Amino acid sequence: MPQKQSRPDTPDAVFKALGSPARLTLVRTLSEGERCVCDLVDAVGLGWSTTSKHLDVLRAAGVVSSDKRGQKIFYRLELGCVAHFIDCLDKASLGRASKRATCGCG
């Protein structure tokens, strides 16, 4: 049975939750599909406790949800738009060096 999750009150809560490289890695990993917490610990390369705290921040903002199956906890991305936004930013940063904005004032 899925655990109760809080929904983000504002975009501020989501952006704040994404304000860590470890949490961005978790979101990128979950954008590929549901994962067990043990897989997420490996993905971020941090300890169980630290990874769990990062997942709690993401869950509180409504970015991810979880459910317990036996002894394991599985996480899934709830806001797919977050993964698309991160992907968009990643692509934009790759092209930034070759594309410069120009001023149209003269």
C-alpha positions in Angstrom: 0.0 0.0 0.0 1.5 3.4 -1.0 2.5 5.6 1.9 0.8 9.0 2.2 2.7 11.7 0.4 2.4 15.5 0.7 1.8 17.5 -2.5 4.0 20.5 -3.2 2.3 23.7 -2.1 4.3 25.8 -4.5 7.0 25.5 -7.1 9.3 26.9 -4.5 9.0 23.6 -2.5 10.0 21.6 -5.6 12.9 23.9 -6.6 14.2 23.8 -3.0 13.9 20.0 -3.0 16.0 19.9 -6.2 18.7 22.1 -4.7 21.2 19.3 -4.1 23.3 17.4 -6.6 22.4 14.1 -4.8 18.7 14.8 -5.1 19.1 15.6 -8.8 20.9 12.3 -9.3 18.0 10.6 -7.5 15.5 12.3 -9.8 17.5 11.4 -12.9 17.7 7.8 -11.8 14.0 7.6 -11.0 13.1 9.1 -14.4 14.2 5.8 -15.8 11.6 4.0 -13.7 10.7 2.8 -10.2 13.7 1.7 -8.1 14.3 0.0 -4.8 16.1 2.2 -2.2 19.1 -0.1 -2.3 19.5 0.8 -6.0 19.2 4.5 -5.2 21.9 4.2 -2.5 24.2 2.8 -5.2 23.2 5.5 -7.7 24.1 8.4 -5.5 27.1 6.8 -3.9 26.1 7.9 -0.4 25.2 6.0 2.7 21.7 4.6 3.5 20.9 7.3 6.1 22.0 10.2 3.9 20.1 8.8 0.8 17.0 8.2 2.9 17.1 11.9 4.1 17.4 13.1 0.5 14.4 10.9 -0.5 12.4 12.3 2.4 13.0 15.8 1.1 11.9 14.8 -2.4 8.8 13.0 -1.0 7.8 15.9 1.2 7.8 18.2 -1.9 5.7 15.7 -3.8 8.5 14.9 -6.3 8.6 11.2 -5.5 6.4 8.7 -3.7 7.2 5.3 -2.2 5.6 2.1 -1.1 6.9 -0.8 1.0 6.8 -4.3 -0.4 7.9 -6.8 2.2 11.3 -5.6 3.6 12.0 -3.3 0.7 10.9 0.3 -0.1 10.4 1.3 -3.8 10.4 4.9 -5.0 8.9 6.3 -8.1 8.9 9.8 -9.7 5.5 11.5 -9.2 6.3 14.7 -11.1 7.5 13.7 -14.5 7.7 17.3 -15.5 10.7 17.7 -13.1 12.7 15.1 -15.0 11.8 16.8 -18.3 12.9 20.2 -16.9 16.2 18.8 -15.7 16.8 17.2 -19.1 16.0 20.5 -20.8 18.5 22.3 -18.6 21.1 19.6 -19.2 20.7 20.0 -23.0 20.7 23.8 -22.7 24.0 23.8 -20.8 25.6 21.6 -23.5 24.8 24.1 -26.2 25.6 27.2 -24.2 29.2 27.5 -25.3 28.4 27.5 -29.0 25.3 29.7 -29.0 25.6 33.2 -27.8 22.7 35.6 -27.4 22.9 38.8 -29.3 21.6 42.2 -28.4 19.0 43.7 -30.8 19.4 47.3 -29.7 22.0 48.4 -32.0 
